[in-house]
Amino acid sequence: MIPKMMKAVRVYAPGDYRLEEVPVPDIGPGEVLVRVLASGICASDVKTHHGARVWGSDEIEPYITVPVIPGHEFVGEVVRLGQGAAEKYGLSLGDRVVSEQIVPCWQCRFCKRGQYWMCQVHDIYGFKRERAEGSWAEYMRFPADAINHRVPDDLPAEQAALIEPMACAIHAVERGEIQLGDTVVIAGMGPIGLGMLQVARLKGPGLLIALDLKPKRLALARELGADLALNPLEEDVVRKVLELTGGYGCDVYIEATGAGPAVGQGLQMVRKLGTFVEFSVHAGPVAIDWSIIGDVKELNIHGAHLGPYSYPLAICYLREGIIRGDRLVSHRLPLECFEEGLEIAARGDDSVKVVLIP
């Protein structure tokens, strides 16, 4: 029996997050109602809570509408199917399912070209009240335009909540265009960076280097496949990488820290004609010497946004243990403890991924 009301976290302003009783969403044709089984806390959730960037500034427009239920890393159980949804998605009641973070409009130039992850409308779960309320709740609605994927029952729910961030990790590694024998540096060993590390290992790099400021995360990076795990606070990592590569620098640098200094560090570290992948959501604008990109090194600068076409592979990798989801989930908390979860995720001292269980 589906109740009429549910518990949900709602965002009203930076730092103003409230656990409330709200109506369980109604669904229409082509839509899906799920009972949320697990929902992750993302670094972007922490930045939103602190009021950084996503609330808008002089440089950018906000892409969050309030009040809104946050959360975009999740897995749910199908409890109701709108007309046509079962046939469209191949879903039945009781199935486990995830929905891609973006809900495309399917009408803009990007959607019509198959580049749906860059949809001009850009409705993303957890940020848009009208179409894409998020997963920090007991129930959640998938709109008719959503992209949904069935999840195997034998993948634990807290690991299934990693599907979205691991899809992002896969896409970022693909953007790096890693070649056999490359020296690859991944900066930032949060959950997505650790996912990138494991996926990059599959590309056959000659040397795979992890960078982070947290000793526990560096230790985990070594366990999950890094040849070297370096702390920029303890040694000159640019000099170290240059020494290891005969003075040339790494072939590929993937920035997954969200910290401004990591951008300049990467530009110094990557070789001429190398590839720099920028994945992070930064708290604000980052100043760099653009002459390095063109006049000095003629670099390939690639952005990486969301996880397009990567969800089936993320599901496969997590299920088969190619990506060690069991090593990434560090904390499991009830939904009522979301504030504690945000604090743990913000500190990052002893956490990797914090998962909320409604």
N, C-alpha and C positions, 0 to 999 in steps of 0.2 A: 504493500500500500504506500503510495507516494504522498507525503504530507503536503499541506498547503503552504506551510512556512518552513524556513530553514535558517541555520546559522550561516553568516557570511561576514567577511571583513570588508569594510567599505572605506575608500579613500576620500577625504574631504579637502585636504591640503597637505603640504609637506609636514610630516610628523603627526598629522591628525588622521590616524587609522583607528576605526572602531569596529568591534565585534557586535553585530546587530542581528535581529530577527527580520528577515525579508521574505517576500513571497517566492516560492519555487517558480522558476520561469515557465511560462506557457510556451508551447511550440506550435508551429504551423506546418504546412506542406513542405516536405523535403528537409525538415529539421530533426535534430536528435537531442533527446534529454538524457544526460548521464548522471549517475551518482559518482561524485568524485572520490576516488580511492586514495590518491596521493598527489601532492602538488609541491614542487620545488620552490625554493627562494633563490632568485637569480640576482646577480650583481646589479642588474638594472633596477630590480625592485629596491635594493638598498639605496641606490642613487636617487630613485624617485622619492623614497621615504625622506632622504636628506634634502630634497628640493633641488637637486642638480639637473640642469640642462633640459630634461624632458618636460619641465614645467614651462619652458620657453624663456627667451631672453631677447636682447636687442638683435641678436644674430639669427635666431631661429624661432619658428612658431611652435607652440606646445602641441604634443600629440597625445595628451591625456585629457579626458573630460571627466569632471567630477560632479557628483559622487559616482564612484565606479568600484566594482569588485576587482582587485588585482589578481595576478597569477596567470602565467602562460606556459609553465612546465607542469604537465599533468597526465594522468591516465584516469579513465572513468569506466563505469559499467553501464551499458545501455539499459535504460528503464522505460523509455517510451520512444516510439518512432512516428514521425509525421508521415502523412500520405506520400508514398513514393520513395521515402528515405531508405527503406530496407533494400529495395531493388537498386537504387542508385549507388549505395555504398557496400552492398553485400553484407549487411548487418542483421543480427537477430537480437531479440531481448536476451540480456545476460552476457552478451559479448563484451570483451574489454576493448577499448578503443582510445586512440589519441586523435587530436585534430591539429593540423599544422598551425603555427603561431599566427600567420597572417590569414585573414579572410578576404580573398580577392574580390574585386568588383566584376571582373571578367568583361569589362566594357572599355577600359582605357587602352592606350596604344601598347603598354607593356603586357597587360593580360592577353591581348589579342595576338601578341607575338610569342606567347608561351613564357614570358618573363614575369610571371605572376608575383614573384617575391618582391618585385619593385613596383607593385600596383600603386598608381597615383593616389587613389583614395586612402589606401594603407591602413585599413582597420586591423588592429592587432589585439588579440585577447589580453584582457587585463588593463587596457588603456582607453577603450572606446565604449562608453555606456550604451549607445544606441544599438550597436550590432555585435559587440564582442566583449561582453563582460567576462571576467576571468574565473579562475579556478580556486580561489581561496574561499571556498563555500562547500556546502554539502551537495549541491546539485548545480549543473551547468548546462547551458543550451549551446548546441552547435548550429549556427545559421545555415540556411539552405545553400549558400555559396561556399561553405567551408570545404576543406580537403581533409578527409578522415581516413584513418588507417586502422584496421583490426590488429589487435595485439595478442600474441599467444598467451594462453592461460598459464603456462608454466614459467612465464617471466614475472618475478615478484613485483608487486605494485610499486614499491619505492624505487626499483630499478627502471621500471617502465616510465616513471616520471622523468627519467634522464633522456628519453628519446629525443625530445626537442633540442636540448643543449648538445647532444651528441650529433644530431643532424647538422647543427651549426658548425660543430668541429669538423665534420667530414667535408662540408662545403668549403671551409677556410683552407683546409689542406689541399683540396682540389685546386683552389685558386693559386696555391703556391707553385703548381706545376713542377713538383719535385722530380728530379731525374735520378736514376740509379747512381749511387756513389756520391751524391750531393752532401755537402755539409749543411745541416739544417739547424737553425736556432729557433726555439719557441720560448717567448718571454711571457711569463705568467702561468703558474701552475695551479690555477683555480680548477674547478671541475671541467670547464670547457678546454682549458689549456692542457689538462691531463688527458682529455679525450683526443685532442689534436695530436698529442705525443704518441698515443697508441695507434692512431690511424696513420700518422707519418711513418711509423716503424714499418708498416706494410709496403711503403713505397721503395724500400731498399736503400735508405740513405747510407752514405759511408760513415758519417758521424752525426749523431743526433744529440743536441745539447739543450738542456732545460735551464731556464733562468727564473729565480724567484727570491723573495726576501725572507720567506718562512722556512726554517730548517725542516719541519715536519713534511712540508709539501715537496721539498727537494728530495727528502728520503723516499717519499712515495713515488716521485718521478723516476728515481733510480730503479725502484721495484717494477715499475710499469714500462721500462724499456729505454730510458735515457742512458746514453754512453757516458755523459758528463752532466752533473747538476751543479750549477754555479750560483753563488750569491753575490750580486753586485755591491752589497755593502761590505763584503769581506775581501774582494779582489777586483782588479781592473779587468772586467769581463771582455771589453773591447780588445785590449792588448792580448788577452789569453786566446781569443778566437783568431786574431791575426797571427799569433805564434803557431797555432795549430794548423793554419792553412797556408803557410809559407809567405805570409804577409798579404795575401789577397783578400781574405775575408770570407764569410759564409756565402753560400750560393742562394739560400732562402732564409728570410727572417720573418717570423709570424709574430705580430704584436697582439697579445691577449691579456695585457695587464690593466688597461684603463688608466695608466699613470703616464702623464706627459713626458717625463724624462726617458721612458722606454722608447719613445719615437726617435728622438735624437740619437740615442744609443744604437738603435737598429740601423739608422742611416750611416753611422760611422762603422758599424760592424759588417755590413753586407758588402760584397765585392762589386767591382764595376760590372755593369750589365746584369747584376743580380736582381732578385725579386723580393720585394717588400710587401707583405700582406698586412693590412690594417683591419683588425676585427673589432676592437674594443669600442664600447660606448664611453667616451671621456666626459668628465664632469664639466668641462669647459673647453674653449679653444686652446690649441697647442701651437706654440711658435717654433718653427724650425728654419734651418738654412736651406731654402729651396734650390740654391745653386748646386748643392750636392746631388740632387736628383737629376738635374739636367747636365749642366756644364762639367761637373766633376766625374759622375759615374754613369750617366744615362741608364737610370734604373727603371725597372718595371714596377710600377706602383699599383697594386691590386687591392680593392676593397673587398670585404666579405660580409654579406648581410643575410641573416636568417639561414635556413637549411633547405633550400629548394632541391627537389628531386632526391633528397637524401634520407628521408624517413624510412623507407623499406630497408635500406642498408643499415641504418642505425638500429632498427629493431633486430635485424639479423645478427649484427655484431654483439649487441648486448645479450641476446639469447644464447649465442654460442660461446660467450666469454672472451671474444676477441677484444672487446672493450670490457674491462673489469668493472662493471657497475657496482659489484659488491664492495670494491675498494674505494669507490667515490662517495657513496652515501655514508656520511659520518654521524648525522644526527636525525632522529625521528621525533617529532613533537606533535601533540594534538593541536588542532586549529586554534584553540583558545590561547595557546602559547606563542602566537605569531610574533608578538613584540620581542620575546626572548629569542626567537629564531632570527629575527632581523639583527639583533645585537650580536648574536653568535656569528652570523654570516659577515657582518661588518668588520668584526675583529679579525676573523680568519686565522687566529692563532692555532686552534686545535680542530678546525672544521674544514671540510671540503664542500660537501653538499648537504644543506639542511632541507629536510623534507617534512611537510606538514601533512598530518593524517586527519581529515575531517571526521 
